[in-house]
């Protein structure tokens, strides 16, 4: 259940969050974003190279901002600038074919993030560090993996299949939730 303070941050009431009207009203926004983003994603996947890297870079950048924003909203002192910089760097290294540098960059992220713990009290900083690293691995690591997938011999088909499966599952879950859902599965993780 979402607490009152979380609803204030989200700008919605619990009743509004769970209502069928809210779910139905979100459909036009989802369709509009799909109309714009799906053709762009498909074109980026088709052309590959720096077109796909730029597209992925944007998504990783926005994804990390959103991930770290959620962590900060819960009061965790993440080192967001470091995670975002490392994530962007990982995508660039993937496209350049220089993943041999990912280890040293990962070590640099660990050293800088531990150094950030030395300032001020330690309370809560370990969770912030864990979330900083997890965001980098989860968001940027997944983005780099999908970009690497396109570099394979049959990468276009593999990446296209991955995206279509993901989009299909998302659409299916949305409509099942609209039709039969009464409560959110994980409102703290995904409030909308």
Rosetta silent file (secondary structure, phi, psi, omega in degrees, C-alpha in Angstrom):
SEQUENCE: XXXXXXXXXXXXXXXXXXXXXXXXXXXXXXXXXXXXXXXXXXXXXXXXXXXXXXXXXXXXXXXXXXXXXXXXXXXXXXXXXXXXXXXXXXXXXXXXXXXXXXXXXXXXXXXXXXXXXXXXXXXXXXXXXXXXXXXXXXXXXXXXXXXXXXXXXXXXXXXXXXXXXXXXXXXXXXXXXXXXXXXXXXXXXXXX
SCORE:     score description
SCORE:     0.000 S_00000001
   1 L     0.000  139.086  179.504    0.000    0.000    0.000 S_00000001
   2 L   -81.041  132.942  179.215    1.281    3.451   -0.825 S_00000001
   3 L   -77.319  164.803  179.433    1.664    5.722    2.181 S_00000001
   4 H   -60.930  -38.553 -179.020    0.208    9.214    2.281 S_00000001
   5 H   -65.992  -36.225  178.358    3.678   10.757    2.027 S_00000001
   6 H   -68.487  -36.872  178.221    4.425    8.736   -1.121 S_00000001
   7 H   -65.789  -34.645  177.068    1.146    9.867   -2.662 S_00000001
   8 H   -63.342  -42.588  178.228    2.082   13.472   -1.975 S_00000001
   9 H   -63.249  -40.390 -178.138    5.365   12.898   -3.839 S_00000001
  10 H   -78.892  -19.480  177.931    3.491   11.212   -6.681 S_00000001
  11 L    79.197   21.606  179.035    0.795   13.874   -6.735 S_00000001
  12 L  -137.846  157.180  175.178   -2.127   11.420   -6.678 S_00000001
  13 L   -89.948  160.697  179.717   -4.430    9.970   -4.084 S_00000001
  14 H   -61.531  -39.520  179.786   -4.588    6.243   -3.397 S_00000001
  15 H   -61.590  -43.175 -179.952   -8.204    6.170   -4.630 S_00000001
  16 H   -66.459  -37.484 -178.128   -7.165    7.853   -7.898 S_00000001
  17 H   -63.480  -39.190 -173.555   -4.186    5.489   -8.340 S_00000001
  18 H   -95.426   -5.809 -173.754   -6.277    2.331   -8.192 S_00000001
  19 L   -71.577  144.539  175.668   -9.408    3.526   -9.996 S_00000001
  20 H   -61.742  -30.487  178.609  -10.417    1.989  -13.332 S_00000001
  21 H   -63.990  -41.837  178.562  -10.969    5.516  -14.641 S_00000001
  22 H   -62.248  -44.076 -179.968   -7.328    6.408  -13.991 S_00000001
  23 H   -61.638  -45.065 -179.388   -6.186    3.257  -15.761 S_00000001
  24 H   -66.306  -35.246  179.633   -8.445    3.915  -18.745 S_00000001
  25 H   -71.038  -22.846 -179.728   -7.314    7.549  -18.942 S_00000001
  26 H   -79.556  -14.808 -179.071   -3.674    6.491  -19.087 S_00000001
  27 H   -60.594  -46.932  179.638   -4.277    4.460  -22.255 S_00000001
  28 H   -59.391  -36.652  177.492   -4.239    7.454  -24.675 S_00000001
  29 H   -64.561  -41.996  179.676   -0.890    8.609  -23.237 S_00000001
  30 H   -65.225  -43.016  179.740    0.541    5.122  -23.662 S_00000001
  31 H   -64.963  -43.383  179.711   -0.740    4.846  -27.240 S_00000001
  32 H   -62.129  -42.605  179.670    0.603    8.305  -28.127 S_00000001
  33 H   -68.454  -35.301  177.663    4.034    7.511  -26.737 S_00000001
  34 H   -66.381  -38.264  179.636    4.042    4.162  -28.568 S_00000001
  35 H   -61.847  -34.768  179.692    3.126    5.866  -31.849 S_00000001
  36 H   -84.469  -48.322 -170.185    6.178    8.101  -31.489 S_00000001
  37 H   -79.176  -35.665 -177.431    8.694    5.801  -29.799 S_00000001
  38 H   -62.304  -48.699  177.416    8.106    2.452  -31.502 S_00000001
  39 H   -61.943  -37.105  177.064    8.957    3.690  -35.032 S_00000001
  40 H   -64.191  -42.815  179.162   12.012    5.522  -33.665 S_00000001
  41 H   -64.578  -43.790 -179.590   13.140    2.394  -31.814 S_00000001
  42 H   -64.472  -40.044  177.194   12.594    0.201  -34.868 S_00000001
  43 H   -64.474  -42.283  179.282   14.516    2.610  -37.091 S_00000001
  44 H   -63.296  -41.503  178.620   17.379    2.737  -34.578 S_00000001
  45 H   -65.759  -41.447 -179.822   17.469   -1.064  -34.398 S_00000001
  46 H   -61.794  -50.329 -177.206   17.382   -1.327  -38.202 S_00000001
  47 H   -75.504  -32.018  178.956   20.236    1.121  -38.796 S_00000001
  48 L    64.270 -155.215  177.311   22.234    0.022  -35.756 S_00000001
  49 H    54.349 -139.194 -176.423   25.625    1.628  -35.117 S_00000001
  50 H   -70.728  -21.748  175.062   25.645    5.117  -33.694 S_00000001
  51 H   -63.796  -48.319  178.940   21.932    5.600  -34.425 S_00000001
  52 H   -68.375  -38.834  179.500   21.093    2.797  -32.032 S_00000001
  53 H   -61.497  -42.206  179.156   23.794    3.872  -29.590 S_00000001
  54 H   -65.397  -42.291  178.532   22.371    7.407  -29.449 S_00000001
  55 H   -62.331  -47.169  179.643   18.852    6.069  -28.959 S_00000001
  56 H   -65.071  -39.265  179.051   20.009    3.693  -26.214 S_00000001
  57 H   -58.369  -43.889  178.231   22.108    6.420  -24.623 S_00000001
  58 H   -61.830  -45.873 -179.128   19.030    8.602  -24.285 S_00000001
  59 H   -66.615  -39.680  177.990   17.012    5.787  -22.731 S_00000001
  60 H   -65.333  -43.004  178.969   19.784    4.816  -20.324 S_00000001
  61 H   -58.978  -50.516 -179.548   20.251    8.467  -19.315 S_00000001
  62 H   -66.550  -40.017  179.276   16.517    8.966  -18.662 S_00000001
  63 H   -62.112  -40.987  178.507   16.241    5.544  -16.994 S_00000001
  64 H   -68.457  -39.642  176.663   19.070    6.321  -14.593 S_00000001
  65 H   -60.176  -44.010  179.410   17.591    9.720  -13.746 S_00000001
  66 H   -66.193  -44.803 -179.829   14.264    8.026  -12.998 S_00000001
  67 H   -60.453  -50.466 -178.352   15.865    5.192  -11.001 S_00000001
  68 H   -69.110  -30.505  175.770   17.975    7.526   -8.869 S_00000001
  69 H   -64.067  -41.063  176.949   15.041    9.915   -8.486 S_00000001
  70 H   -64.440  -40.252  179.486   12.928    7.105   -7.014 S_00000001
  71 H   -64.762  -42.888  179.398   15.761    6.190   -4.652 S_00000001
  72 H   -65.788  -36.537  178.876   16.151    9.812   -3.532 S_00000001
  73 H   -63.247  -25.746  176.541   12.385   10.127   -3.026 S_00000001
  74 L   -88.682    1.062  175.615   12.678    7.241   -0.546 S_00000001
  75 L    90.717   13.847 -179.760   15.458    9.107    1.281 S_00000001
  76 L   -90.851  129.024 -177.035   18.458    7.119    0.032 S_00000001
  77 L   -82.031   72.936  178.761   21.609    9.199   -0.568 S_00000001
  78 L   -74.196  154.569  176.081   22.544    7.830   -4.003 S_00000001
  79 L   -99.004   74.900 -170.448   25.493    9.303   -5.914 S_00000001
  80 H   -63.018  -39.086 -177.821   23.387    9.877   -9.013 S_00000001
  81 H   -61.677  -35.489 -179.492   25.886   11.962  -10.985 S_00000001
  82 H   -70.983  -45.668  178.204   28.411    9.147  -10.701 S_00000001
  83 H   -62.290  -40.683  179.453   25.975    6.422  -11.735 S_00000001
  84 H   -67.486  -45.402  179.198   24.745    8.470  -14.700 S_00000001
  85 H   -61.693  -42.299  179.307   28.275    9.328  -15.848 S_00000001
  86 H   -67.413  -38.708  179.089   29.342    5.689  -15.549 S_00000001
  87 H   -64.362  -45.194  177.630   26.206    4.516  -17.371 S_00000001
  88 H   -62.283  -42.090  179.272   26.704    6.899  -20.273 S_00000001
  89 H   -63.049  -40.680  179.313   30.352    5.859  -20.445 S_00000001
  90 H   -62.179  -41.366  178.320   29.410    2.166  -20.518 S_00000001
  91 H   -64.233  -43.560  179.261   27.085    2.701  -23.487 S_00000001
  92 H   -63.600  -43.139  178.436   29.779    4.636  -25.344 S_00000001
  93 H   -62.984  -37.006  178.788   32.391    1.949  -24.610 S_00000001
  94 H   -63.106  -45.878 -179.502   29.993   -0.732  -25.836 S_00000001
  95 H   -68.359  -33.656  178.691   29.475    1.013  -29.152 S_00000001
  96 H   -78.332   -7.937 -178.389   33.209    1.659  -29.516 S_00000001
  97 L    72.589   28.791 -177.507   33.920   -2.013  -28.803 S_00000001
  98 L  -116.575   47.204  178.468   36.080   -1.135  -25.790 S_00000001
  99 H   -68.335   -9.414  174.150   34.435   -3.140  -23.035 S_00000001
 100 H   -63.174  -20.654  178.317   37.936   -3.980  -21.843 S_00000001
 101 H   -89.054   -4.863 -178.008   37.771   -0.575  -20.147 S_00000001
 102 H   -65.397  -37.341  178.698   34.528   -1.414  -18.300 S_00000001
 103 H   -60.883  -53.131  177.733   36.432   -3.075  -15.421 S_00000001
 104 H   -60.505  -35.624  178.870   38.631   -0.042  -14.665 S_00000001
 105 H   -68.709  -40.202  176.140   35.610    2.262  -14.952 S_00000001
 106 H   -60.763  -41.243  177.340   33.647    0.011  -12.585 S_00000001
 107 H   -63.692  -40.306  177.649   36.537    0.146  -10.127 S_00000001
 108 H   -62.176  -40.647  176.956   36.604    3.935  -10.425 S_00000001
 109 H   -61.019  -43.038  179.626   32.864    4.036   -9.644 S_00000001
 110 H   -63.439  -46.342 -178.097   33.471    1.915   -6.536 S_00000001
 111 H   -64.002  -47.587 -178.535   36.377    4.079   -5.323 S_00000001
 112 H   -64.907  -40.870 -178.749   34.586    7.398   -5.892 S_00000001
 113 H   -68.564  -36.602  175.032   31.368    6.161   -4.319 S_00000001
 114 H   -66.613  -37.637  178.292   33.218    4.859   -1.245 S_00000001
 115 H   -62.661  -33.063  179.008   35.055    8.176   -1.006 S_00000001
 116 H   -67.068  -22.476  178.029   31.679    9.931   -0.933 S_00000001
 117 H   -72.448  -22.330 -175.062   30.869    7.948    2.234 S_00000001
 118 L   -71.953  -20.143  178.948   33.779    9.518    4.067 S_00000001
 119 L   -87.448  127.927  175.792   32.059   12.898    4.190 S_00000001
 120 L    73.473 -172.483 -178.115   29.555   13.315    6.991 S_00000001
 121 L   -69.261  153.167 -176.597   27.755   10.611    8.969 S_00000001
 122 L   -81.549  -13.671 -173.421   27.593    7.068    7.574 S_00000001
 123 L   -53.942  121.346  176.603   23.883    6.619    8.316 S_00000001
 124 L    80.240   -9.780 -174.504   22.042    5.404    5.211 S_00000001
 125 H   -72.764  -29.843  178.559   25.040    5.807    2.924 S_00000001
 126 H   -65.464  -39.845  175.873   25.640    2.098    2.422 S_00000001
 127 H   -65.906  -38.727  176.648   22.124    1.694    1.028 S_00000001
 128 H   -61.229  -41.430  177.375   22.754    4.726   -1.160 S_00000001
 129 H   -64.829  -44.558  179.636   25.945    3.138   -2.466 S_00000001
 130 H   -60.035  -42.040  179.301   24.210   -0.161   -3.123 S_00000001
 131 H   -70.162  -33.420  175.910   21.462    1.618   -5.059 S_00000001
 132 H   -62.191  -47.540 -179.706   24.024    3.662   -6.991 S_00000001
 133 H   -68.108  -42.443 -178.771   25.785    0.497   -8.109 S_00000001
 134 H   -62.743  -41.955  177.925   22.560   -1.390   -8.704 S_00000001
 135 H   -60.052  -43.121  178.436   21.192    1.408  -10.910 S_00000001
 136 H   -61.299  -47.891 -178.064   24.381    1.398  -12.938 S_00000001
 137 H   -68.878  -46.086 -174.987   24.319   -2.397  -13.348 S_00000001
 138 H   -69.813  -51.885 -174.426   20.573   -2.737  -13.891 S_00000001
 139 H   -81.740  -56.213 -176.770   19.866    0.191  -16.196 S_00000001
 140 H   -72.791  -38.064  178.736   23.176    0.808  -17.970 S_00000001
 141 H   -62.400  -43.148  177.253   24.257   -2.837  -17.915 S_00000001
 142 H   -64.532  -42.874  178.043   21.003   -3.927  -19.534 S_00000001
 143 H   -61.170  -42.620  178.924   21.300   -1.139  -22.106 S_00000001
 144 H   -65.925  -37.732  178.735   24.869   -2.132  -22.926 S_00000001
 145 H   -63.815  -44.357 -179.975   23.832   -5.774  -23.221 S_00000001
 146 H   -66.529  -35.705  176.033   21.050   -4.935  -25.684 S_00000001
 147 H   -66.847  -40.122  176.603   23.423   -2.770  -27.689 S_00000001
 148 H   -64.180  -34.281  179.138   25.929   -5.644  -27.733 S_00000001
 149 H   -60.197  -39.320  179.951   23.174   -7.953  -28.918 S_00000001
 150 H   -66.778  -24.817 -179.043   22.751   -5.846  -32.057 S_00000001
 151 L   -76.149  -12.247  179.979   26.474   -6.263  -32.820 S_00000001
 152 L   -70.192  166.787 -177.343   26.094  -10.041  -33.217 S_00000001
 153 L   -56.513  -45.432  177.762   25.870  -11.686  -36.644 S_00000001
 154 L  -108.244   36.640 -173.227   22.082  -12.039  -36.405 S_00000001
 155 H   -64.408  -34.306  179.751   21.771   -9.178  -33.970 S_00000001
 156 H   -58.594  -50.729 -178.883   19.007   -7.314  -35.766 S_00000001
 157 H   -65.309  -40.239  179.887   16.609  -10.250  -35.430 S_00000001
 158 H   -65.208  -43.343  179.790   17.647  -11.057  -31.873 S_00000001
 159 H   -69.588  -39.864  177.684   17.220   -7.491  -30.682 S_00000001
 160 H   -61.798  -44.434  177.760   13.944   -7.096  -32.550 S_00000001
 161 H   -61.298  -41.705  178.801   12.618  -10.305  -30.984 S_00000001
 162 H   -61.504  -46.513 -179.747   13.707   -9.099  -27.527 S_00000001
 163 H   -66.208  -43.872 -179.853   11.951   -5.756  -27.954 S_00000001
 164 H   -63.380  -39.616  177.501    8.780   -7.279  -29.400 S_00000001
 165 H   -64.277  -41.754  179.800    8.586   -9.803  -26.554 S_00000001
 166 H   -65.893  -47.042  179.371    9.071   -7.045  -23.981 S_00000001
 167 H   -62.910  -41.090  179.375    6.510   -4.740  -25.561 S_00000001
 168 H   -62.241  -44.697  178.949    3.991   -7.584  -25.916 S_00000001
 169 H   -62.594  -39.724 -179.952    4.365   -8.556  -22.264 S_00000001
 170 H   -65.890  -46.050  179.516    3.947   -4.921  -21.195 S_00000001
 171 H   -63.651  -45.529  179.426    0.809   -4.409  -23.296 S_00000001
 172 H   -59.239  -46.534 -179.577   -0.643   -7.735  -22.141 S_00000001
 173 H   -63.125  -38.983  179.518    0.030   -6.903  -18.487 S_00000001
 174 H   -62.058  -49.820 -177.085   -1.552   -3.453  -18.858 S_00000001
 175 H   -69.882  -33.604  174.010   -4.784   -4.770  -20.349 S_00000001
 176 H   -63.952  -42.360  179.001   -5.013   -7.651  -17.871 S_00000001
 177 H   -65.042  -40.074  178.701   -4.528   -5.110  -15.081 S_00000001
 178 H   -65.466  -42.362 -175.505   -7.182   -2.778  -16.496 S_00000001
 179 H   -74.224  -48.829 -171.835   -9.658   -5.611  -16.952 S_00000001
 180 H  -118.920   -9.465 -175.563   -9.150   -7.666  -13.788 S_00000001
 181 L   -71.763  136.835  176.951   -6.679   -5.819  -11.577 S_00000001
 182 L  -115.000  -34.452 -179.902   -7.861   -4.551   -8.228 S_00000001
 183 L  -130.352  150.682  176.661   -4.562   -3.800   -6.512 S_00000001
 184 L   -71.204  143.848 -179.097   -1.154   -2.855   -7.793 S_00000001
 185 L   -69.455  -47.790 -178.247    1.391   -5.658   -7.708 S_00000001
 186 L  -143.854   74.193 -174.828    4.308   -3.503   -6.484 S_00000001
 187 L   -63.667  -26.452  178.626    3.230    0.135   -6.008 S_00000001
 188 L   -72.402  -29.718 -179.904    6.441    1.105   -4.214 S_00000001
 189 L   -85.306  -45.082 -177.144    8.502   -0.053   -7.191 S_00000001
 190 L  -133.553   86.260 -174.392    6.174    1.076   -9.963 S_00000001
 191 L   -65.070  -27.440  179.169    3.544    3.517   -8.710 S_00000001
 192 L  -132.099    0.000    0.000    2.041    4.030  -12.196 S_00000001
